[in-house]
Amino acid sequence: ENLHNPVMINEIISFLPLKKSINVIDATFGGGGYSKTILEKFNVNQLLAIDRDPISKIFAKELESKFSNFILINDKFSKIEEIVNNTKFKDKKFDIILFDIGTSSNQIDNAQRGFSFNKSGPLDMRMGASDKNAYDIINNYEEKNLADIIYQYGEERYSRVIAKEIVKNRKIKFISDTIELSNIIKKCLPKKNQLKNKIHPATKTFQAIRIYVNDELNELKTSLEKTLKILNKDGLILVVSFQSLEDRIVKDFFNHNSGKRWRSSRHYPELTDDGPITLKLITKKPIRPSDLEIKINPRSRSAKLRIAEKISIN
């Protein structure tokens, strides 16, 4: 069953051109919600979908049988340029490249994938092929390394306490279940914080482990750089992100390539990039989901949509 709802789909399609034939890359196919809507509503010449998760093949079958101009490649989106060059799309440029970063409901709601802190399952968290999994990290990494991962990728202020408690517990027996890990983390956060915060106390730690397992931030940086080489003039990059680390990468990439003045820190003077200006910002500030969408799909509440347009190189 496909449980994933594409976030801000109406906002996204409002920016897509209706009057011309377009080549599209859906770089994070997931459950196929974006691809399906675009194929049904627009004049699509070719749509190339990419997803590293093997489960995406199941959700692609309906579109493959219905649309001859659709193809799914099961691989990492950091290989976006190589995928284009190794398929029938070689030498083509694309008008739309779309990213929906993070986990899908199909991954979170399947307890056996190990993404959820609310459901009992094995500690895994792999989105696709990976040389790491959550079990190895939780049970084998040194305390300092573990704390650094939780702090860096989860922005969790109690990372040291959590890492110390994990090591203490795994000395008694290996931690193998998501609920077991979730309960250990929950004990580390002050109760007053848990009452005040709307999110589950294990949210940031699970996010950190997942990002580290799948090398998500480097994947995003690499992919964004490669989009510039395969995007048509006047083509759009649209990115939906769900947490601050991802959004910061997208914002910086758009700003740096549009020549916008930026600050590496509020304590330093503004800087400008000396490189060529290749993008124009379409969204000066990120677009957020409507109150109605958040009510229907609470997981959309943290989403941010940023859009940039490819322009000729100066």
C-alpha positions as CSV (number, residue, x, y, z in Angstrom):
1,E,0.0,0.0,0.0
2,N,1.3,3.4,-1.0
3,L,1.0,5.6,2.1
4,H,3.0,8.6,1.0
5,N,1.3,12.0,0.3
6,P,3.3,14.4,-1.9
7,V,3.8,17.6,0.0
8,M,2.8,21.0,-1.5
9,I,1.9,19.3,-4.8
10,N,-0.5,22.2,-5.7
11,E,2.1,24.8,-5.0
12,I,4.7,22.9,-7.0
13,I,2.6,22.4,-10.1
14,S,1.6,26.1,-10.1
15,F,5.2,26.9,-11.2
16,L,5.4,24.3,-14.0
17,P,4.8,25.5,-17.6
18,L,1.6,24.4,-19.2
19,K,2.1,25.4,-22.8
20,K,5.4,23.7,-23.7
21,S,6.6,20.1,-23.8
22,I,8.9,19.5,-20.9
23,N,11.6,17.0,-19.8
24,V,11.4,16.2,-16.1
25,I,13.5,14.6,-13.4
26,D,11.8,13.5,-10.3
27,A,15.0,12.9,-8.3
28,T,13.2,11.4,-5.3
29,F,10.4,9.3,-6.7
30,G,9.3,7.8,-3.4
31,G,5.7,6.7,-3.8
32,G,5.4,8.4,-7.2
33,G,2.9,11.1,-6.2
34,Y,4.7,14.0,-7.9
35,S,5.5,12.0,-11.1
36,K,2.0,10.8,-11.4
37,T,0.5,14.3,-11.1
38,I,3.0,15.8,-13.5
39,L,2.5,13.0,-16.1
40,E,-1.3,13.5,-15.9
41,K,-1.5,17.2,-16.0
42,F,1.4,18.4,-18.2
43,N,2.8,18.0,-21.7
44,V,5.7,15.7,-20.7
45,N,8.1,14.7,-23.3
46,Q,10.2,12.4,-20.9
47,L,10.1,11.9,-17.2
48,L,13.1,10.3,-15.5
49,A,12.5,9.2,-11.9
50,I,15.3,8.3,-9.5
51,D,15.1,6.6,-6.1
52,R,17.7,4.6,-4.2
53,D,15.0,2.6,-2.3
54,P,14.2,-0.7,-3.9
55,I,10.6,-0.4,-2.8
56,S,10.1,2.4,-5.3
57,K,10.1,-0.2,-8.1
58,I,6.7,-1.4,-6.8
59,F,5.1,2.0,-6.9
60,A,6.6,2.7,-10.4
61,K,4.8,-0.3,-12.0
62,E,1.5,1.6,-12.4
63,L,3.2,4.5,-14.2
64,E,5.4,2.3,-16.3
65,S,2.3,0.5,-17.7
66,K,0.4,3.7,-18.3
67,F,3.0,6.1,-19.6
68,S,5.6,5.2,-22.2
69,N,7.5,8.4,-21.5
70,F,8.2,7.4,-17.9
71,I,11.3,5.5,-16.6
72,L,12.5,4.8,-13.0
73,I,16.2,4.3,-12.3
74,N,16.9,2.6,-8.9
75,D,20.0,4.5,-7.7
76,K,21.2,7.4,-5.6
77,F,20.3,10.9,-6.8
78,S,23.9,12.0,-6.2
79,K,24.6,10.1,-9.5
80,I,22.0,12.2,-11.4
81,E,24.4,13.3,-14.1
82,E,25.8,9.8,-14.6
83,I,22.3,8.4,-14.8
84,V,21.3,10.8,-17.5
85,N,24.5,10.0,-19.5
86,N,24.0,6.3,-19.2
87,T,20.4,6.2,-20.3
88,K,18.4,7.2,-23.4
89,F,18.4,10.7,-22.0
90,K,22.1,11.3,-22.9
91,D,22.6,14.7,-24.4
92,K,19.2,15.9,-23.3
93,K,18.6,18.9,-21.0
94,F,15.8,19.0,-18.5
95,D,13.2,21.7,-17.8
96,I,12.2,20.6,-14.3
97,I,14.3,18.9,-11.7
98,L,12.4,18.1,-8.5
99,F,13.6,17.0,-5.1
100,D,11.6,15.9,-2.0
101,I,14.3,15.4,0.6
102,G,14.0,13.1,3.6
103,T,12.0,10.0,4.4
104,S,8.7,9.0,2.9
105,S,5.7,7.6,4.8
106,N,6.2,4.3,3.1
107,Q,9.6,4.1,4.9
108,I,8.5,5.5,8.3
109,D,5.3,3.4,8.6
110,N,7.1,0.1,7.7
111,A,8.4,-1.0,11.2
112,Q,10.8,-3.4,9.6
113,R,12.8,-0.6,8.0
114,G,13.7,0.7,11.5
115,F,13.0,4.4,10.8
116,S,10.3,4.9,13.4
117,F,10.8,5.5,17.1
118,N,7.1,4.7,17.7
119,K,7.1,1.2,16.2
120,S,9.1,-1.9,17.2
121,G,11.5,-3.0,14.5
122,P,15.1,-3.8,13.8
123,L,17.7,-0.9,13.9
124,D,18.3,-0.5,10.2
125,M,17.4,2.9,8.7
126,R,19.0,2.2,5.3
127,M,17.2,3.8,2.4
128,G,18.9,1.6,-0.1
129,A,22.4,0.1,-0.5
130,S,24.7,1.4,2.3
131,D,27.8,0.1,4.0
132,K,26.4,1.2,7.4
133,N,23.2,0.5,9.4
134,A,21.8,1.9,12.6
135,Y,22.5,-1.3,14.6
136,D,26.3,-1.1,13.9
137,I,26.5,2.6,14.8
138,I,24.5,2.3,18.0
139,N,26.4,-0.8,19.2
140,N,29.9,-0.3,17.9
141,Y,30.8,3.4,17.7
142,E,32.8,5.0,20.4
143,E,30.9,7.3,22.8
144,K,32.5,10.5,21.5
145,N,31.9,9.6,17.9
146,L,28.3,8.7,18.6
147,A,27.7,12.0,20.5
148,D,29.3,13.9,17.6
149,I,26.9,12.3,15.1
150,I,23.9,13.0,17.2
151,Y,24.9,16.6,17.7
152,Q,26.0,17.3,14.2
153,Y,23.2,15.7,12.3
154,G,20.4,16.0,14.8
155,E,21.3,19.3,16.5
156,E,20.5,17.6,19.7
157,R,21.7,19.5,22.7
158,Y,21.7,16.4,25.0
159,S,23.9,14.4,22.6
160,R,26.6,13.7,25.1
161,V,24.1,12.4,27.7
162,I,22.3,10.3,25.1
163,A,25.6,8.8,23.8
164,K,26.7,8.0,27.4
165,E,23.4,6.3,28.2
166,I,23.5,4.2,24.9
167,V,27.0,3.0,25.7
168,K,26.0,2.1,29.3
169,N,23.0,0.1,28.1
170,R,24.8,-1.7,25.3
171,K,27.4,-3.0,27.8
172,I,24.6,-5.0,29.4
173,K,23.2,-6.2,26.1
174,F,23.2,-5.1,22.4
175,I,20.5,-2.6,21.5
176,S,18.6,-4.1,18.6
177,D,15.1,-2.7,18.6
178,T,13.9,0.8,17.7
179,I,11.6,1.1,20.7
180,E,14.4,0.0,23.0
181,L,16.6,2.8,21.6
182,S,13.7,5.3,21.8
183,N,13.2,4.5,25.5
184,I,16.9,4.9,26.3
185,I,16.9,8.4,24.6
186,K,13.6,9.4,26.4
187,K,15.3,8.9,29.8
188,C,18.0,11.3,28.9
189,L,15.9,14.4,28.3
190,P,14.6,16.4,31.2
191,K,10.9,15.9,31.7
192,K,10.1,19.6,31.6
193,N,11.7,19.7,28.1
194,Q,9.5,16.8,27.0
195,L,6.4,18.5,28.2
196,K,7.3,21.8,26.5
197,N,8.4,20.3,23.1
198,K,5.9,19.2,20.6
199,I,8.2,16.6,19.0
200,H,9.0,13.1,20.4
201,P,12.2,13.2,22.5
202,A,13.9,10.6,20.2
203,T,13.2,12.6,17.0
204,K,16.5,14.4,16.7
205,T,18.6,11.3,17.5
206,F,16.8,9.1,15.1
207,Q,17.1,11.8,12.4
208,A,20.9,12.1,13.1
209,I,21.5,8.3,12.8
210,R,19.4,8.1,9.6
211,I,21.2,11.0,8.0
212,Y,24.6,9.5,8.9
213,V,23.7,6.0,7.7
214,N,22.5,7.3,4.3
215,D,25.1,10.1,4.0
216,E,22.1,12.3,3.1
217,L,23.7,15.8,3.4
218,N,26.6,14.9,1.1
219,E,24.2,13.2,-1.3
220,L,22.1,16.4,-1.5
221,K,25.2,18.7,-2.0
222,T,26.6,16.5,-4.8
223,S,23.3,16.2,-6.6
224,L,22.5,19.9,-6.5
225,E,25.9,20.7,-8.1
226,K,25.2,18.3,-10.9
227,T,21.8,19.6,-11.7
228,L,23.4,22.8,-13.2
229,K,25.0,20.7,-15.9
230,I,21.8,19.0,-17.0
231,L,19.2,21.8,-16.6
232,N,17.9,23.7,-19.6
233,K,18.2,27.5,-19.7
234,D,15.0,28.7,-18.0
235,G,14.6,25.3,-16.3
236,L,13.6,25.1,-12.7
237,I,15.1,23.3,-9.7
238,L,12.4,22.7,-7.0
239,V,13.4,21.4,-3.6
240,V,11.2,20.4,-0.7
241,S,13.1,19.9,2.5
242,F,12.0,19.0,6.0
243,Q,14.7,20.0,8.5
244,S,17.1,22.9,8.9
245,L,20.3,21.1,7.8
246,E,18.8,20.2,4.4
247,D,17.2,23.6,4.0
248,R,20.5,25.4,4.8
249,I,22.3,23.4,2.0
250,V,19.6,24.3,-0.5
251,K,19.4,28.0,0.5
252,D,23.2,28.4,0.4
253,F,23.4,26.6,-3.0
254,F,20.7,28.8,-4.5
255,N,22.2,32.0,-3.0
256,H,25.8,31.3,-4.0
257,N,24.8,30.5,-7.6
258,S,22.5,33.5,-7.9
259,G,25.2,36.0,-6.8
260,K,23.1,37.0,-3.8
261,R,25.0,38.5,-1.0
262,W,25.4,36.1,1.9
263,R,26.9,35.7,5.3
264,S,28.9,32.7,6.6
265,S,28.1,34.1,10.0
266,R,26.1,37.1,11.4
267,H,29.4,38.2,13.0
268,Y,31.2,38.6,9.6
269,P,30.6,41.1,6.8
270,E,28.4,40.1,3.8
271,L,30.2,38.3,1.0
272,T,29.5,37.9,-2.7
273,D,30.5,35.0,-4.9
274,D,33.0,35.7,-7.6
275,G,31.9,32.7,-9.7
276,P,29.4,32.8,-12.7
277,I,25.7,33.6,-11.9
278,T,23.8,30.5,-13.1
279,L,20.5,30.8,-11.1
280,K,17.8,33.3,-10.4
281,L,15.8,32.9,-7.2
282,I,12.1,32.4,-7.8
283,T,11.3,32.1,-4.1
284,K,13.0,34.8,-2.0
285,K,11.7,33.0,1.0
286,P,10.6,29.4,1.3
287,I,7.0,28.5,0.6
288,R,5.3,26.7,3.5
289,P,2.3,24.2,3.5
290,S,-1.1,25.7,4.0
291,D,-2.9,25.2,7.3
292,L,-5.4,22.9,5.6
293,E,-2.6,20.6,4.3
294,I,-0.9,20.5,7.7
295,K,-4.3,19.5,9.2
296,I,-4.7,16.7,6.6
297,N,-1.1,15.6,6.6
298,P,0.7,16.6,9.9
299,R,4.0,15.3,8.6
300,S,4.1,18.2,6.1
301,R,4.3,20.9,8.9
302,S,8.0,21.4,8.7
303,A,8.3,21.4,4.9
304,K,9.9,24.2,3.0
305,L,9.8,24.7,-0.8
306,R,12.6,26.6,-2.5
307,I,12.7,27.2,-6.3
308,A,15.4,28.6,-8.6
309,E,15.6,29.1,-12.4
310,K,18.6,28.4,-14.6
311,I,19.8,31.4,-16.5
312,S,22.5,31.9,-19.1
313,I,26.1,32.0,-17.6
314,N,27.6,35.5,-17.5
